[in-house]
Amino acid sequence: MITSVNYINLIKALLVPDKRTPNNIAWNTALVDRVDNEHINIFNYYKAGQIAPFWSATTYNIDDRVRYGKTIFQNTISGNTIQPTFDNTWVVISDNFIGVDNRVLFTGEKLTLEFALNQWFDTQFKQPPLVSDIYISTNSISDSTFIVGNIDDETSLVGNNTSLEFITDSYINAATFYNMIIWVPNIKLSTLGTTLADQQNTVRVFGDKYVNAGITYAVSGY
């Protein structure tokens, strides 16, 4: 699908030769100006995730786009020096600076999730064997437990004085087991909230979207 359209060239091409006067071109350009604007917003920012510059304390012209937090804003007034907010001076182009083309590819698979986490939190993703700024370690269960099932294939094997799995004669208050740990640099983690719980929850708000149900994980700094 072709998503790049030059509306000025398109207008000239659609006008018959003797109507391609400066006034006619200017008039028709004005008519499609908002269409061009919405085309850019949909295909460059929402779909492709074109990175807008971070907002800074400077002056912006009408239709200038900036990234503020995780959101893409577009300016609506001349000479705007106001910090982006949800008011009539800035409008939200996309509430997620990552394009939908990328987001649909994110999964809970380790390498893909590492890439997604680093992109979302503005840290560096590195191809293995290098270790990314935010990386994931996986844990294995050290002891299996005795399984009781309805059929032989679902039940642990038990002999006269041995068993295939670990058997306990009392309830064990074991520490919570996590299938994996998301490791975040402390310098980045400290910017994600005022308390450790808030910082970890900020990571979980993103991670929970992609980690499969039944997989437990912790968030830790290093």
Sequence and secondary structure as in RCSB ss.txt:
>XXXX:A:sequence
MITSVNYINLIKALLVPDKRTPNNIAWNTALVDRVDNEHINIFNYYKAGQIAPFWSATTYNIDDRVRYGKTIFQN
TISGNTIQPTFDNTWVVISDNFIGVDNRVLFTGEKLTLEFALNQWFDTQFKQPPLVSDIYISTNSISDSTFIVGN
IDDETSLVGNNTSLEFITDSYINAATFYNMIIWVPNIKLSTLGTTLADQQNTVRVFGDKYVNAGITYAVSGY
>XXXX:A:secstr
      HHHHHHHHS GGG  HHHHHHHHHHHHHHHHHHHIIIIIIIS     B  SS B TT EEEETTEEEEE
 STTB S   SSTTEEEEES SS HHHHTT  SSHHHHHHHHHHHTT     TTS  SSEEEE   SS B    S
SGGGS  B SS BSSB  SS        SEEEEE HHHHTTS SSHHHHHHHHHHHHTTTS TT  EEEEE 
